[in-house]
Amino acid sequence: MFYNGYHFFGMHLIWWFIWIMFMVWVFATPYYVPFQQQKNNSALDLLKQRFAAGEITKDEYLERKQILDKE
């Protein structure tokens, strides 16, 4: 029933598996870091943000979007 006096039917191996899966989950799961800037903002994304913030008018937005769509 016991293996070397302390392992019970392979429970030691199962616990190692559980810990490894937990560590993979903790370190491999993508997560959001507060105040982290996104590095790959496209010009269209920046234009949408400016329009949403009210920095540019609808006419300016449509004109600039049309220019960006050509490229």
PDB file with SEQRES, HELIX, SHEET and CRYST1 records, atoms N, CA, C and O in Angstrom:
SEQRES   1 A   71  MET PHE TYR ASN GLY TYR HIS PHE PHE GLY MET HIS LEU          
SEQRES   2 A   71  ILE TRP TRP PHE ILE TRP ILE MET PHE MET VAL TRP VAL          
SEQRES   3 A   71  PHE ALA THR PRO TYR TYR VAL PRO PHE GLN GLN GLN LYS          
SEQRES   4 A   71  ASN ASN SER ALA LEU ASP LEU LEU LYS GLN ARG PHE ALA          
SEQRES   5 A   71  ALA GLY GLU ILE THR LYS ASP GLU TYR LEU GLU ARG LYS          
SEQRES   6 A   71  GLN ILE LEU ASP LYS GLU                                      
HELIX    1 AA1 MET A   11  ALA A   28  1                                  18    
HELIX    2 AA2 ALA A   43  ALA A   53  1                                  11    
HELIX    3 AA3 LYS A   58  LYS A   70  1                                  13    
SHEET    1 AA1 2 PHE A   2  TYR A   3  0                                        
SHEET    2 AA1 2 HIS A   7  PHE A   8 -1                                        
CRYST1    1.000    1.000    1.000  90.00  90.00  90.00 P 1           1          
ATOM      1  N   MET A   1       0.809  -1.174   0.000  1.00  0.00           N  
ATOM      2  CA  MET A   1       0.000   0.000   0.000  1.00  0.00           C  
ATOM      3  C   MET A   1       0.871   1.264   0.000  1.00  0.00           C  
ATOM      4  O   MET A   1       0.542   2.215  -0.710  1.00  0.00           O  
ATOM      5  N   PHE A   2       1.923   1.311   0.737  1.00  0.00           N  
ATOM      6  CA  PHE A   2       2.801   2.477   0.769  1.00  0.00           C  
ATOM      7  C   PHE A   2       4.072   2.194  -0.014  1.00  0.00           C  
ATOM      8  O   PHE A   2       4.531   1.053  -0.079  1.00  0.00           O  
ATOM      9  N   TYR A   3       4.629   3.221  -0.598  1.00  0.00           N  
ATOM     10  CA  TYR A   3       5.868   3.114  -1.352  1.00  0.00           C  
ATOM     11  C   TYR A   3       6.917   3.935  -0.620  1.00  0.00           C  
ATOM     12  O   TYR A   3       6.762   5.151  -0.505  1.00  0.00           O  
ATOM     13  N   ASN A   4       7.941   3.336  -0.138  1.00  0.00           N  
ATOM     14  CA  ASN A   4       8.999   3.980   0.633  1.00  0.00           C  
ATOM     15  C   ASN A   4       8.470   4.698   1.875  1.00  0.00           C  
ATOM     16  O   ASN A   4       9.085   5.652   2.352  1.00  0.00           O  
ATOM     17  N   GLY A   5       7.375   4.257   2.377  1.00  0.00           N  
ATOM     18  CA  GLY A   5       6.867   4.781   3.626  1.00  0.00           C  
ATOM     19  C   GLY A   5       6.049   6.049   3.538  1.00  0.00           C  
ATOM     20  O   GLY A   5       5.453   6.441   4.541  1.00  0.00           O  
ATOM     21  N   TYR A   6       5.981   6.729   2.370  1.00  0.00           N  
ATOM     22  CA  TYR A   6       5.219   7.970   2.348  1.00  0.00           C  
ATOM     23  C   TYR A   6       4.412   8.207   1.073  1.00  0.00           C  
ATOM     24  O   TYR A   6       3.579   9.114   1.068  1.00  0.00           O  
ATOM     25  N   HIS A   7       4.604   7.465   0.017  1.00  0.00           N  
ATOM     26  CA  HIS A   7       3.821   7.658  -1.208  1.00  0.00           C  
ATOM     27  C   HIS A   7       2.650   6.692  -1.205  1.00  0.00           C  
ATOM     28  O   HIS A   7       2.812   5.498  -0.957  1.00  0.00           O  
ATOM     29  N   PHE A   8       1.480   7.222  -1.482  1.00  0.00           N  
ATOM     30  CA  PHE A   8       0.272   6.421  -1.451  1.00  0.00           C  
ATOM     31  C   PHE A   8      -0.299   6.311  -2.863  1.00  0.00           C  
ATOM     32  O   PHE A   8      -0.934   7.243  -3.356  1.00  0.00           O  
ATOM     33  N   PHE A   9      -0.074   5.186  -3.501  1.00  0.00           N  
ATOM     34  CA  PHE A   9      -0.594   4.892  -4.845  1.00  0.00           C  
ATOM     35  C   PHE A   9      -0.269   5.987  -5.871  1.00  0.00           C  
ATOM     36  O   PHE A   9      -1.144   6.367  -6.648  1.00  0.00           O  
ATOM     37  N   GLY A  10       0.921   6.482  -5.891  1.00  0.00           N  
ATOM     38  CA  GLY A  10       1.336   7.463  -6.890  1.00  0.00           C  
ATOM     39  C   GLY A  10       0.838   8.871  -6.652  1.00  0.00           C  
ATOM     40  O   GLY A  10       0.898   9.698  -7.562  1.00  0.00           O  
ATOM     41  N   MET A  11       0.351   9.172  -5.470  1.00  0.00           N  
ATOM     42  CA  MET A  11      -0.135  10.523  -5.201  1.00  0.00           C  
ATOM     43  C   MET A  11       0.971  11.563  -5.342  1.00  0.00           C  
ATOM     44  O   MET A  11       0.709  12.712  -5.699  1.00  0.00           O  
ATOM     45  N   HIS A  12       2.196  11.161  -5.064  1.00  0.00           N  
ATOM     46  CA  HIS A  12       3.322  12.085  -5.212  1.00  0.00           C  
ATOM     47  C   HIS A  12       3.429  12.537  -6.676  1.00  0.00           C  
ATOM     48  O   HIS A  12       3.633  13.722  -6.942  1.00  0.00           O  
ATOM     49  N   LEU A  13       3.296  11.623  -7.602  1.00  0.00           N  
ATOM     50  CA  LEU A  13       3.353  11.946  -9.026  1.00  0.00           C  
ATOM     51  C   LEU A  13       2.181  12.841  -9.433  1.00  0.00           C  
ATOM     52  O   LEU A  13       2.353  13.759 -10.235  1.00  0.00           O  
ATOM     53  N   ILE A  14       1.018  12.584  -8.899  1.00  0.00           N  
ATOM     54  CA  ILE A  14      -0.157  13.395  -9.219  1.00  0.00           C  
ATOM     55  C   ILE A  14       0.025  14.822  -8.716  1.00  0.00           C  
ATOM     56  O   ILE A  14      -0.327  15.771  -9.418  1.00  0.00           O  
ATOM     57  N   TRP A  15       0.572  14.990  -7.506  1.00  0.00           N  
ATOM     58  CA  TRP A  15       0.801  16.337  -6.992  1.00  0.00           C  
ATOM     59  C   TRP A  15       1.811  17.090  -7.842  1.00  0.00           C  
ATOM     60  O   TRP A  15       1.638  18.288  -8.066  1.00  0.00           O  
ATOM     61  N   TRP A  16       2.857  16.434  -8.323  1.00  0.00           N  
ATOM     62  CA  TRP A  16       3.805  17.101  -9.212  1.00  0.00           C  
ATOM     63  C   TRP A  16       3.099  17.567 -10.483  1.00  0.00           C  
ATOM     64  O   TRP A  16       3.329  18.679 -10.958  1.00  0.00           O  
ATOM     65  N   PHE A  17       2.248  16.715 -11.024  1.00  0.00           N  
ATOM     66  CA  PHE A  17       1.498  17.076 -12.226  1.00  0.00           C  
ATOM     67  C   PHE A  17       0.609  18.293 -11.959  1.00  0.00           C  
ATOM     68  O   PHE A  17       0.545  19.200 -12.788  1.00  0.00           O  
ATOM     69  N   ILE A  18      -0.067  18.323 -10.828  1.00  0.00           N  
ATOM     70  CA  ILE A  18      -0.932  19.446 -10.483  1.00  0.00           C  
ATOM     71  C   ILE A  18      -0.113  20.734 -10.350  1.00  0.00           C  
ATOM     72  O   ILE A  18      -0.524  21.777 -10.858  1.00  0.00           O  
ATOM     73  N   TRP A  19       1.030  20.674  -9.678  1.00  0.00           N  
ATOM     74  CA  TRP A  19       1.872  21.869  -9.522  1.00  0.00           C  
ATOM     75  C   TRP A  19       2.408  22.359 -10.858  1.00  0.00           C  
ATOM     76  O   TRP A  19       2.455  23.565 -11.103  1.00  0.00           O  
ATOM     77  N   ILE A  20       2.810  21.439 -11.718  1.00  0.00           N  
ATOM     78  CA  ILE A  20       3.322  21.844 -13.037  1.00  0.00           C  
ATOM     79  C   ILE A  20       2.215  22.499 -13.853  1.00  0.00           C  
ATOM     80  O   ILE A  20       2.457  23.519 -14.499  1.00  0.00           O  
ATOM     81  N   MET A  21       1.021  21.946 -13.840  1.00  0.00           N  
ATOM     82  CA  MET A  21      -0.092  22.532 -14.574  1.00  0.00           C  
ATOM     83  C   MET A  21      -0.449  23.915 -14.007  1.00  0.00           C  
ATOM     84  O   MET A  21      -0.778  24.829 -14.763  1.00  0.00           O  
ATOM     85  N   PHE A  22      -0.386  24.060 -12.707  1.00  0.00           N  
ATOM     86  CA  PHE A  22      -0.651  25.353 -12.081  1.00  0.00           C  
ATOM     87  C   PHE A  22       0.383  26.386 -12.528  1.00  0.00           C  
ATOM     88  O   PHE A  22       0.021  27.519 -12.846  1.00  0.00           O  
ATOM     89  N   MET A  23       1.641  26.019 -12.556  1.00  0.00           N  
ATOM     90  CA  MET A  23       2.695  26.952 -12.959  1.00  0.00           C  
ATOM     91  C   MET A  23       2.561  27.328 -14.438  1.00  0.00           C  
ATOM     92  O   MET A  23       2.782  28.482 -14.806  1.00  0.00           O  
ATOM     93  N   VAL A  24       2.205  26.369 -15.275  1.00  0.00           N  
ATOM     94  CA  VAL A  24       1.986  26.669 -16.691  1.00  0.00           C  
ATOM     95  C   VAL A  24       0.828  27.653 -16.830  1.00  0.00           C  
ATOM     96  O   VAL A  24       0.903  28.604 -17.608  1.00  0.00           O  
ATOM     97  N   TRP A  25      -0.235  27.420 -16.078  1.00  0.00           N  
ATOM     98  CA  TRP A  25      -1.396  28.308 -16.134  1.00  0.00           C  
ATOM     99  C   TRP A  25      -1.023  29.722 -15.683  1.00  0.00           C  
ATOM    100  O   TRP A  25      -1.434  30.701 -16.306  1.00  0.00           O  
ATOM    101  N   VAL A  26      -0.252  29.830 -14.612  1.00  0.00           N  
ATOM    102  CA  VAL A  26       0.111  31.144 -14.073  1.00  0.00           C  
ATOM    103  C   VAL A  26       1.006  31.910 -15.040  1.00  0.00           C  
ATOM    104  O   VAL A  26       0.799  33.105 -15.250  1.00  0.00           O  
ATOM    105  N   PHE A  27       1.990  31.250 -15.630  1.00  0.00           N  
ATOM    106  CA  PHE A  27       2.966  31.963 -16.446  1.00  0.00           C  
ATOM    107  C   PHE A  27       2.625  32.014 -17.931  1.00  0.00           C  
ATOM    108  O   PHE A  27       3.175  32.852 -18.646  1.00  0.00           O  
ATOM    109  N   ALA A  28       1.751  31.161 -18.414  1.00  0.00           N  
ATOM    110  CA  ALA A  28       1.447  31.130 -19.842  1.00  0.00           C  
ATOM    111  C   ALA A  28       0.148  31.849 -20.187  1.00  0.00           C  
ATOM    112  O   ALA A  28      -0.117  32.107 -21.361  1.00  0.00           O  
ATOM    113  N   THR A  29      -0.656  32.172 -19.203  1.00  0.00           N  
ATOM    114  CA  THR A  29      -1.911  32.860 -19.464  1.00  0.00           C  
ATOM    115  C   THR A  29      -1.635  34.335 -19.730  1.00  0.00           C  
ATOM    116  O   THR A  29      -1.004  35.012 -18.918  1.00  0.00           O  
ATOM    117  N   PRO A  30      -2.112  34.830 -20.876  1.00  0.00           N  
ATOM    118  CA  PRO A  30      -1.916  36.261 -21.127  1.00  0.00           C  
ATOM    119  C   PRO A  30      -2.741  37.079 -20.142  1.00  0.00           C  
ATOM    120  O   PRO A  30      -3.856  36.701 -19.783  1.00  0.00           O  
ATOM    121  N   TYR A  31      -2.197  38.169 -19.726  1.00  0.00           N  
ATOM    122  CA  TYR A  31      -2.875  38.992 -18.743  1.00  0.00           C  
ATOM    123  C   TYR A  31      -2.661  40.472 -19.068  1.00  0.00           C  
ATOM    124  O   TYR A  31      -1.725  40.835 -19.780  1.00  0.00           O  
ATOM    125  N   TYR A  32      -3.525  41.296 -18.547  1.00  0.00           N  
ATOM    126  CA  TYR A  32      -3.456  42.733 -18.761  1.00  0.00           C  
ATOM    127  C   TYR A  32      -2.642  43.364 -17.643  1.00  0.00           C  
ATOM    128  O   TYR A  32      -2.902  43.136 -16.462  1.00  0.00           O  
ATOM    129  N   VAL A  33      -1.660  44.155 -18.029  1.00  0.00           N  
ATOM    130  CA  VAL A  33      -0.847  44.876 -17.059  1.00  0.00           C  
ATOM    131  C   VAL A  33      -1.337  46.321 -17.047  1.00  0.00           C  
ATOM    132  O   VAL A  33      -1.280  46.993 -18.077  1.00  0.00           O  
ATOM    133  N   PRO A  34      -1.816  46.814 -15.908  1.00  0.00           N  
ATOM    134  CA  PRO A  34      -2.324  48.191 -15.865  1.00  0.00           C  
ATOM    135  C   PRO A  34      -1.257  49.207 -16.271  1.00  0.00           C  
ATOM    136  O   PRO A  34      -0.077  49.046 -15.957  1.00  0.00           O  
ATOM    137  N   PHE A  35      -1.682  50.234 -16.960  1.00  0.00           N  
ATOM    138  CA  PHE A  35      -0.834  51.342 -17.408  1.00  0.00           C  
ATOM    139  C   PHE A  35       0.227  50.933 -18.430  1.00  0.00           C  
ATOM    140  O   PHE A  35       1.170  51.687 -18.673  1.00  0.00           O  
ATOM    141  N   GLN A  36       0.087  49.761 -19.024  1.00  0.00           N  
ATOM    142  CA  GLN A  36       1.035  49.331 -20.053  1.00  0.00           C  
ATOM    143  C   GLN A  36       0.550  49.884 -21.390  1.00  0.00           C  
ATOM    144  O   GLN A  36      -0.620  49.737 -21.743  1.00  0.00           O  
ATOM    145  N   GLN A  37       1.441  50.510 -22.117  1.00  0.00           N  
ATOM    146  CA  GLN A  37       1.068  51.070 -23.411  1.00  0.00           C  
ATOM    147  C   GLN A  37       1.126  49.989 -24.474  1.00  0.00           C  
ATOM    148  O   GLN A  37       2.024  49.146 -24.478  1.00  0.00           O  
ATOM    149  N   GLN A  38       0.159  50.026 -25.371  1.00  0.00           N  
ATOM    150  CA  GLN A  38       0.192  49.102 -26.486  1.00  0.00           C  
ATOM    151  C   GLN A  38       1.168  49.646 -27.515  1.00  0.00           C  
ATOM    152  O   GLN A  38       1.140  50.836 -27.831  1.00  0.00           O  
ATOM    153  N   LYS A  39       2.014  48.802 -28.031  1.00  0.00           N  
ATOM    154  CA  LYS A  39       3.097  49.256 -28.895  1.00  0.00           C  
ATOM    155  C   LYS A  39       2.714  49.268 -30.367  1.00  0.00           C  
ATOM    156  O   LYS A  39       3.321  49.997 -31.151  1.00  0.00           O  
ATOM    157  N   ASN A  40       1.723  48.479 -30.758  1.00  0.00           N  
ATOM    158  CA  ASN A  40       1.410  48.341 -32.170  1.00  0.00           C  
ATOM    159  C   ASN A  40       0.072  48.977 -32.533  1.00  0.00           C  
ATOM    160  O   ASN A  40      -0.796  48.318 -33.105  1.00  0.00           O  
ATOM    161  N   ASN A  41      -0.093  50.248 -32.204  1.00  0.00           N  
ATOM    162  CA  ASN A  41      -1.299  50.958 -32.607  1.00  0.00           C  
ATOM    163  C   ASN A  41      -1.146  51.391 -34.049  1.00  0.00           C  
ATOM    164  O   ASN A  41      -0.168  52.040 -34.420  1.00  0.00           O  
ATOM    165  N   SER A  42      -2.122  51.025 -34.853  1.00  0.00           N  
ATOM    166  CA  SER A  42      -2.072  51.443 -36.249  1.00  0.00           C  
ATOM    167  C   SER A  42      -2.584  52.884 -36.353  1.00  0.00           C  
ATOM    168  O   SER A  42      -3.163  53.422 -35.409  1.00  0.00           O  
ATOM    169  N   ALA A  43      -2.363  53.477 -37.490  1.00  0.00           N  
ATOM    170  CA  ALA A  43      -2.800  54.858 -37.701  1.00  0.00           C  
ATOM    171  C   ALA A  43      -4.323  54.945 -37.631  1.00  0.00           C  
ATOM    172  O   ALA A  43      -4.865  55.933 -37.135  1.00  0.00           O  
ATOM    173  N   LEU A  44      -5.010  53.926 -38.121  1.00  0.00           N  
ATOM    174  CA  LEU A  44      -6.470  53.930 -38.081  1.00  0.00           C  
ATOM    175  C   LEU A  44      -6.981  53.823 -36.642  1.00  0.00           C  
ATOM    176  O   LEU A  44      -7.981  54.447 -36.288  1.00  0.00           O  
ATOM    177  N   ASP A  45      -6.295  53.036 -35.820  1.00  0.00           N  
ATOM    178  CA  ASP A  45      -6.677  52.939 -34.400  1.00  0.00           C  
ATOM    179  C   ASP A  45      -6.513  54.283 -33.700  1.00  0.00           C  
ATOM    180  O   ASP A  45      -7.372  54.691 -32.918  1.00  0.00           O  
ATOM    181  N   LEU A  46      -5.420  54.962 -33.980  1.00  0.00           N  
ATOM    182  CA  LEU A  46      -5.189  56.281 -33.382  1.00  0.00           C  
ATOM    183  C   LEU A  46      -6.230  57.290 -33.853  1.00  0.00           C  
ATOM    184  O   LEU A  46      -6.687  58.139 -33.088  1.00  0.00           O  
ATOM    185  N   LEU A  47      -6.594  57.180 -35.131  1.00  0.00           N  
ATOM    186  CA  LEU A  47      -7.620  58.075 -35.669  1.00  0.00           C  
ATOM    187  C   LEU A  47      -8.968  57.828 -34.984  1.00  0.00           C  
ATOM    188  O   LEU A  47      -9.682  58.775 -34.654  1.00  0.00           O  
ATOM    189  N   LYS A  48      -9.309  56.574 -34.776  1.00  0.00           N  
ATOM    190  CA  LYS A  48     -10.563  56.243 -34.085  1.00  0.00           C  
ATOM    191  C   LYS A  48     -10.558  56.755 -32.652  1.00  0.00           C  
ATOM    192  O   LYS A  48     -11.581  57.225 -32.153  1.00  0.00           O  
ATOM    193  N   GLN A  49      -9.424  56.666 -32.000  1.00  0.00           N  
ATOM    194  CA  GLN A  49      -9.326  57.155 -30.620  1.00  0.00           C  
ATOM    195  C   GLN A  49      -9.502  58.671 -30.558  1.00  0.00           C  
ATOM    196  O   GLN A  49     -10.175  59.191 -29.668  1.00  0.00           O  
ATOM    197  N   ARG A  50      -8.896  59.368 -31.502  1.00  0.00           N  
ATOM    198  CA  ARG A  50      -9.026  60.830 -31.525  1.00  0.00           C  
ATOM    199  C   ARG A  50     -10.456  61.252 -31.810  1.00  0.00           C  
ATOM    200  O   ARG A  50     -10.947  62.223 -31.234  1.00  0.00           O  
ATOM    201  N   PHE A  51     -11.127  60.525 -32.697  1.00  0.00           N  
ATOM    202  CA  PHE A  51     -12.524  60.835 -33.002  1.00  0.00           C  
ATOM    203  C   PHE A  51     -13.413  60.549 -31.789  1.00  0.00           C  
ATOM    204  O   PHE A  51     -14.310  61.332 -31.476  1.00  0.00           O  
ATOM    205  N   ALA A  52     -13.165  59.440 -31.117  1.00  0.00           N  
ATOM    206  CA  ALA A  52     -13.955  59.089 -29.936  1.00  0.00           C  
ATOM    207  C   ALA A  52     -13.742  60.090 -28.805  1.00  0.00           C  
ATOM    208  O   ALA A  52     -14.661  60.360 -28.032  1.00  0.00           O  
ATOM    209  N   ALA A  53     -12.541  60.637 -28.706  1.00  0.00           N  
ATOM    210  CA  ALA A  53     -12.243  61.604 -27.650  1.00  0.00           C  
ATOM    211  C   ALA A  53     -12.772  63.002 -27.988  1.00  0.00           C  
ATOM    212  O   ALA A  53     -12.764  63.890 -27.134  1.00  0.00           O  
ATOM    213  N   GLY A  54     -13.233  63.202 -29.230  1.00  0.00           N  
ATOM    214  CA  GLY A  54     -13.778  64.496 -29.622  1.00  0.00           C  
ATOM    215  C   GLY A  54     -12.734  65.481 -30.083  1.00  0.00           C  
ATOM    216  O   GLY A  54     -13.010  66.677 -30.176  1.00  0.00           O  
ATOM    217  N   GLU A  55     -11.544  65.005 -30.374  1.00  0.00           N  
ATOM    218  CA  GLU A  55     -10.470  65.901 -30.821  1.00  0.00           C  
ATOM    219  C   GLU A  55     -10.656  66.342 -32.269  1.00  0.00           C  
ATOM    220  O   GLU A  55     -10.217  67.427 -32.649  1.00  0.00           O  
ATOM    221  N   ILE A  56     -11.302  65.508 -33.076  1.00  0.00           N  
ATOM    222  CA  ILE A  56     -11.532  65.834 -34.482  1.00  0.00           C  
ATOM    223  C   ILE A  56     -13.019  65.678 -34.784  1.00  0.00           C  
ATOM    224  O   ILE A  56     -13.741  64.961 -34.091  1.00  0.00           O  
ATOM    225  N   THR A  57     -13.458  66.369 -35.839  1.00  0.00           N  
ATOM    226  CA  THR A  57     -14.870  66.299 -36.220  1.00  0.00           C  
ATOM    227  C   THR A  57     -15.109  65.083 -37.106  1.00  0.00           C  
ATOM    228  O   THR A  57     -14.181  64.392 -37.526  1.00  0.00           O  
ATOM    229  N   LYS A  58     -16.389  64.850 -37.373  1.00  0.00           N  
ATOM    230  CA  LYS A  58     -16.755  63.704 -38.213  1.00  0.00           C  
ATOM    231  C   LYS A  58     -16.205  63.868 -39.627  1.00  0.00           C  
ATOM    232  O   LYS A  58     -15.734  62.904 -40.231  1.00  0.00           O  
ATOM    233  N   ASP A  59     -16.267  65.086 -40.152  1.00  0.00           N  
ATOM    234  CA  ASP A  59     -15.757  65.333 -41.501  1.00  0.00           C  
ATOM    235  C   ASP A  59     -14.249  65.071 -41.576  1.00  0.00           C  
ATOM    236  O   ASP A  59     -13.767  64.457 -42.528  1.00  0.00           O  
ATOM    237  N   GLU A  60     -13.516  65.537 -40.575  1.00  0.00           N  
ATOM    238  CA  GLU A  60     -12.069  65.297 -40.534  1.00  0.00           C  
ATOM    239  C   GLU A  60     -11.777  63.807 -40.418  1.00  0.00           C  
ATOM    240  O   GLU A  60     -10.860  63.287 -41.054  1.00  0.00           O  
ATOM    241  N   TYR A  61     -12.570  63.133 -39.597  1.00  0.00           N  
ATOM    242  CA  TYR A  61     -12.386  61.683 -39.418  1.00  0.00           C  
ATOM    243  C   TYR A  61     -12.584  60.944 -40.741  1.00  0.00           C  
ATOM    244  O   TYR A  61     -11.756  60.122 -41.134  1.00  0.00           O  
ATOM    245  N   LEU A  62     -13.691  61.245 -41.420  1.00  0.00           N  
ATOM    246  CA  LEU A  62     -13.979  60.548 -42.679  1.00  0.00           C  
ATOM    247  C   LEU A  62     -12.933  60.856 -43.748  1.00  0.00           C  
ATOM    248  O   LEU A  62     -12.545  59.973 -44.512  1.00  0.00           O  
ATOM    249  N   GLU A  63     -12.478  62.107 -43.801  1.00  0.00           N  
ATOM    250  CA  GLU A  63     -11.456  62.493 -44.782  1.00  0.00           C  
ATOM    251  C   GLU A  63     -10.139  61.747 -44.530  1.00  0.00           C  
ATOM    252  O   GLU A  63      -9.531  61.209 -45.456  1.00  0.00           O  
ATOM    253  N   ARG A  64      -9.720  61.725 -43.287  1.00  0.00           N  
ATOM    254  CA  ARG A  64      -8.459  61.053 -42.954  1.00  0.00           C  
ATOM    255  C   ARG A  64      -8.577  59.541 -43.087  1.00  0.00           C  
ATOM    256  O   ARG A  64      -7.619  58.870 -43.471  1.00  0.00           O  
ATOM    257  N   LYS A  65      -9.749  59.009 -42.771  1.00  0.00           N  
ATOM    258  CA  LYS A  65      -9.958  57.562 -42.915  1.00  0.00           C  
ATOM    259  C   LYS A  65      -9.885  57.158 -44.383  1.00  0.00           C  
ATOM    260  O   LYS A  65      -9.318  56.120 -44.724  1.00  0.00           O  
ATOM    261  N   GLN A  66     -10.458  57.978 -45.236  1.00  0.00           N  
ATOM    262  CA  GLN A  66     -10.413  57.697 -46.664  1.00  0.00           C  
ATOM    263  C   GLN A  66      -8.968  57.710 -47.174  1.00  0.00           C  
ATOM    264  O   GLN A  66      -8.596  56.890 -48.013  1.00  0.00           O  
ATOM    265  N   ILE A  67      -8.174  58.622 -46.676  1.00  0.00           N  
ATOM    266  CA  ILE A  67      -6.751  58.687 -47.067  1.00  0.00           C  
ATOM    267  C   ILE A  67      -6.017  57.437 -46.589  1.00  0.00           C  
ATOM    268  O   ILE A  67      -5.221  56.859 -47.328  1.00  0.00           O  
ATOM    269  N   LEU A  68      -6.288  57.022 -45.350  1.00  0.00           N  
ATOM    270  CA  LEU A  68      -5.606  55.832 -44.811  1.00  0.00           C  
ATOM    271  C   LEU A  68      -6.035  54.552 -45.500  1.00  0.00           C  
ATOM    272  O   LEU A  68      -5.240  53.623 -45.636  1.00  0.00           O  
ATOM    273  N   ASP A  69      -7.289  54.493 -45.936  1.00  0.00           N  
ATOM    274  CA  ASP A  69      -7.773  53.291 -46.621  1.00  0.00           C  
ATOM    275  C   ASP A  69      -7.102  53.110 -47.977  1.00  0.00           C  
ATOM    276  O   ASP A  69      -6.984  51.984 -48.460  1.00  0.00           O  
ATOM    277  N   LYS A  70      -6.663  54.201 -48.597  1.00  0.00           N  
ATOM    278  CA  LYS A  70      -5.985  54.115 -49.895  1.00  0.00           C  
ATOM    279  C   LYS A  70      -4.601  53.467 -49.765  1.00  0.00           C  
ATOM    280  O   LYS A  70      -4.118  52.816 -50.691  1.00  0.00           O  
ATOM    281  N   GLU A  71      -3.988  53.653 -48.622  1.00  0.00           N  
ATOM    282  CA  GLU A  71      -2.611  53.155 -48.425  1.00  0.00           C  
ATOM    283  C   GLU A  71      -2.581  51.700 -48.129  1.00  0.00           C  
ATOM    284  O   GLU A  71      -1.507  51.130 -47.939  1.00  0.00           O  
TER     285      GLU A  71                                                      
END                                                                             
